[in-house]
Amino acid sequence: MINQSAPGARVALSAILGLTLVGTPGVAAAQNTRLAPLYGSRAMSYGFRPDPHEVTVRAGGPANVEGRSLPEACRGHITEAATYEVRWTAGGVSPLIFRTASDADTTLLVNGPDGRLVCDDDSGPGLAAEVVFETPTSGVYDVWVGRLAEGTAAATLSVSELRSSADEDEWDDEAWEEEEDEPTPQPSNISIKACNDSGMPAVVAVSYVPEGQTRFATRGWFAIASGACSTLATTMNRSFYLYGVTTDGSNREWSGDIGTCVRYPDAFFEYVPTGNTCLPGQVVRQFHTHAATAFGETVWRMP
C-alpha cells in the first residue's frame, strides 16, 4: 500500500540512490540538479478532460531504490530523471490519482508539492501501482514509473480524478461543453529563440538538453541575418547556453563564461563530451548562461 517519507524527499532521493547528476555543458561546468522529465511535462487543473490523461513510457531503470533508507513501498528500479511531471492547479474536491498499466510488475514513486515521497507497488489491479492524493494541492508532482525487476518494460502512466472507469458514466459531456470553456492550452516546453539586433550577420550555437534526453547537446550553426530572429531548439530543462559570432569579418562575439566544445565550419549536433577534453576537431568557445523562468518562448537579443 501507500507509504510516505518525511518532507524533503525530493532533495534526498538522488543522494540516497547515489546517482550522478547531469552536469552543465563545458570543460569545467558545474552540476545541474534540474533534470528534464524523460517523457515530458503537462499543466493540468481540476476537472481536466479527457480523463484519464495517459502517457506511454518505459518503466524501470538502472537505479534500485529498495533498501536505501526509503519507505518499504519504495521498491523497484527507476531512472535518475523523473518519468513525467504534472504541474497541478487545485480547485475542487476530487482526488488526484496516478496509475500504471503494464505486463510487467510496475511501481510508482511520486514527489508532491510538499516534498513528500509517496510510493506504491501493487495497489492497482493485478501488478499495477496506484498513488492517490485525496486532497491534492497546487504545485509540481514528479513521477517515477519503476519496475520491480531489472531492465525496462513498456507501460502506460495515467493521471485521473476518477476512482474507476465506472465513474465516467457520471459525466455529462454535452453539459460540460455548454457550461465550461475548454482551458487555454499552456506551453509544455521552453522554446529558445535568438534575435540579431547588431546590424551585422551572425551565426549562433546553443547547448541544451533535448526533449526526452538527460544529456546536454550542442547544436550550431544557425545563420541569423541582421534584424532577423531564429528559433534554435526546444527543451524541458530551464538552463541552457548560447554563443554567437559575426560572419562579416568583424569577429565580434557574444560570449560568456561557460567553456563549451563546438565544431567549425559546418552545421553540427553533438552531445557534450564528458571530462575536460573536447573531441578531435572541436574547439572551446565561451557560452552565455541562461535560465528560463517559465515554460514558453524565451528570447536572447544580440545587441
RAGIHU-V723068 format. One record per residue. RES is the residue in three letters. OMEGA is omega in radians with two decimals (999 if undefined). Layout:
res=RES omega=OMEGA
res=RES omega=OMEGA
This chain:
res=MET omega=-3.03
res=ILE omega=3.04
res=ASN omega=3.12
res=GLN omega=3.02
res=SER omega=3.07
res=ALA omega=3.09
res=PRO omega=-3.13
res=GLY omega=-3.09
res=ALA omega=-3.13
res=ARG omega=3.12
res=VAL omega=-3.02
res=ALA omega=-3.00
res=LEU omega=-3.12
res=SER omega=-3.13
res=ALA omega=-3.13
res=ILE omega=-3.10
res=LEU omega=-3.09
res=GLY omega=-3.07
res=LEU omega=3.07
res=THR omega=-3.12
res=LEU omega=3.12
res=VAL omega=3.13
res=GLY omega=2.98
res=THR omega=-3.02
res=PRO omega=2.99
res=GLY omega=-3.07
res=VAL omega=-3.14
res=ALA omega=-3.01
res=ALA omega=3.08
res=ALA omega=3.11
res=GLN omega=3.11
res=ASN omega=-3.08
res=THR omega=-3.12
res=ARG omega=-3.12
res=LEU omega=3.12
res=ALA omega=3.05
res=PRO omega=-3.00
res=LEU omega=-3.06
res=TYR omega=2.98
res=GLY omega=-3.05
res=SER omega=-3.12
res=ARG omega=3.00
res=ALA omega=-3.09
res=MET omega=3.13
res=SER omega=-3.12
res=TYR omega=3.12
res=GLY omega=-3.09
res=PHE omega=3.07
res=ARG omega=-0.05
res=PRO omega=3.10
res=ASP omega=0.21
res=PRO omega=2.94
res=HIS omega=-3.03
res=GLU omega=-3.14
res=VAL omega=3.07
res=THR omega=-3.05
res=VAL omega=2.93
res=ARG omega=3.11
res=ALA omega=3.08
res=GLY omega=-3.12
res=GLY omega=-3.03
res=PRO omega=-3.03
res=ALA omega=3.08
res=ASN omega=-3.04
res=VAL omega=-3.05
res=GLU omega=3.10
res=GLY omega=-3.11
res=ARG omega=3.06
res=SER omega=3.06
res=LEU omega=3.10
res=PRO omega=-3.04
res=GLU omega=-3.11
res=ALA omega=3.12
res=CYS omega=-3.04
res=ARG omega=3.00
res=GLY omega=-3.07
res=HIS omega=-3.09
res=ILE omega=3.03
res=THR omega=3.08
res=GLU omega=3.09
res=ALA omega=3.07
res=ALA omega=3.09
res=THR omega=-3.04
res=TYR omega=3.13
res=GLU omega=3.06
res=VAL omega=3.07
res=ARG omega=-2.89
res=TRP omega=2.99
res=THR omega=-3.10
res=ALA omega=3.13
res=GLY omega=-3.09
res=GLY omega=-3.07
res=VAL omega=-3.12
res=SER omega=3.06
res=PRO omega=3.00
res=LEU omega=-2.95
res=ILE omega=3.04
res=PHE omega=-3.13
res=ARG omega=3.01
res=THR omega=3.01
res=ALA omega=-3.07
res=SER omega=2.99
res=ASP omega=3.13
res=ALA omega=3.07
res=ASP omega=-3.03
res=THR omega=3.06
res=THR omega=3.10
res=LEU omega=2.95
res=LEU omega=-3.10
res=VAL omega=3.00
res=ASN omega=3.14
res=GLY omega=-3.12
res=PRO omega=-3.14
res=ASP omega=3.13
res=GLY omega=3.13
res=ARG omega=3.08
res=LEU omega=-3.13
res=VAL omega=-3.03
res=CYS omega=3.07
res=ASP omega=3.09
res=ASP omega=-2.96
res=ASP omega=-3.13
res=SER omega=3.11
res=GLY omega=3.11
res=PRO omega=3.10
res=GLY omega=-3.13
res=LEU omega=-3.09
res=ALA omega=3.07
res=ALA omega=-3.14
res=GLU omega=3.06
res=VAL omega=-3.06
res=VAL omega=2.96
res=PHE omega=-3.03
res=GLU omega=3.11
res=THR omega=-3.05
res=PRO omega=3.08
res=THR omega=3.13
res=SER omega=3.10
res=GLY omega=-3.06
res=VAL omega=3.04
res=TYR omega=3.10
res=ASP omega=-3.00
res=VAL omega=2.97
res=TRP omega=3.02
res=VAL omega=-3.09
res=GLY omega=3.05
res=ARG omega=-3.08
res=LEU omega=3.12
res=ALA omega=3.08
res=GLU omega=3.14
res=GLY omega=-3.13
res=THR omega=3.14
res=ALA omega=3.08
res=ALA omega=-3.13
res=ALA omega=3.03
res=THR omega=3.01
res=LEU omega=3.10
res=SER omega=3.07
res=VAL omega=-2.99
res=SER omega=2.93
res=GLU omega=-3.09
res=LEU omega=-3.14
res=ARG omega=3.07
res=SER omega=-3.14
res=SER omega=3.14
res=ALA omega=-3.14
res=ASP omega=-3.11
res=GLU omega=-3.14
res=ASP omega=-3.11
res=GLU omega=-3.11
res=TRP omega=3.00
res=ASP omega=-3.04
res=ASP omega=-3.11
res=GLU omega=3.12
res=ALA omega=3.13
res=TRP omega=-3.11
res=GLU omega=-3.13
res=GLU omega=-3.00
res=GLU omega=-3.04
res=GLU omega=3.02
res=ASP omega=3.05
res=GLU omega=3.12
res=PRO omega=3.10
res=THR omega=3.14
res=PRO omega=3.13
res=GLN omega=3.10
res=PRO omega=-3.11
res=SER omega=3.09
res=ASN omega=3.11
res=ILE omega=3.11
res=SER omega=-3.06
res=ILE omega=-3.13
res=LYS omega=3.05
res=ALA omega=3.12
res=CYS omega=-3.08
res=ASN omega=3.13
res=ASP omega=-2.94
res=SER omega=-3.02
res=GLY omega=-3.13
res=MET omega=3.08
res=PRO omega=-3.07
res=ALA omega=2.96
res=VAL omega=-3.03
res=VAL omega=3.00
res=ALA omega=-3.13
res=VAL omega=3.05
res=SER omega=-2.96
res=TYR omega=3.05
res=VAL omega=3.12
res=PRO omega=3.12
res=GLU omega=-3.12
res=GLY omega=-3.14
res=GLN omega=3.08
res=THR omega=-3.13
res=ARG omega=3.04
res=PHE omega=3.04
res=ALA omega=3.12
res=THR omega=-3.11
res=ARG omega=3.06
res=GLY omega=-0.19
res=TRP omega=3.09
res=PHE omega=3.11
res=ALA omega=-3.12
res=ILE omega=3.11
res=ALA omega=3.09
res=SER omega=-3.14
res=GLY omega=-3.11
res=ALA omega=3.09
res=CYS omega=3.11
res=SER omega=3.03
res=THR omega=-3.00
res=LEU omega=-3.04
res=ALA omega=2.96
res=THR omega=-3.07
res=THR omega=2.99
res=MET omega=-3.08
res=ASN omega=-3.03
res=ARG omega=-3.13
res=SER omega=3.07
res=PHE omega=-2.94
res=TYR omega=-3.02
res=LEU omega=3.09
res=TYR omega=3.10
res=GLY omega=3.10
res=VAL omega=3.14
res=THR omega=-3.12
res=THR omega=-3.11
res=ASP omega=-3.13
res=GLY omega=-3.14
res=SER omega=3.09
res=ASN omega=3.05
res=ARG omega=-3.12
res=GLU omega=2.88
res=TRP omega=-2.97
res=SER omega=-3.12
res=GLY omega=-3.02
res=ASP omega=3.11
res=ILE omega=-3.13
res=GLY omega=-3.08
res=THR omega=-3.09
res=CYS omega=3.08
res=VAL omega=-3.14
res=ARG omega=3.10
res=TYR omega=-0.13
res=PRO omega=-2.99
res=ASP omega=3.06
res=ALA omega=-3.12
res=PHE omega=2.97
res=PHE omega=-3.06
res=GLU omega=3.04
res=TYR omega=-3.10
res=VAL omega=-3.12
res=PRO omega=3.08
res=THR omega=-3.13
res=GLY omega=-3.04
res=ASN omega=-3.06
res=THR omega=3.05
res=CYS omega=3.09
res=LEU omega=3.10
res=PRO omega=-3.14
res=GLY omega=3.12
res=GLN omega=3.03
res=VAL omega=-3.10
res=VAL omega=2.97
res=ARG omega=-3.07
res=GLN omega=-3.05
res=PHE omega=2.98
res=HIS omega=3.03
res=THR omega=3.11
res=HIS omega=3.09
res=ALA omega=3.11
res=ALA omega=3.14
res=THR omega=-3.11
res=ALA omega=3.04
res=PHE omega=-3.09
res=GLY omega=-3.10
res=GLU omega=3.02
res=THR omega=-2.98
res=VAL omega=3.01
res=TRP omega=-3.14
res=ARG omega=-3.09
res=MET omega=-3.03
res=PRO omega=999
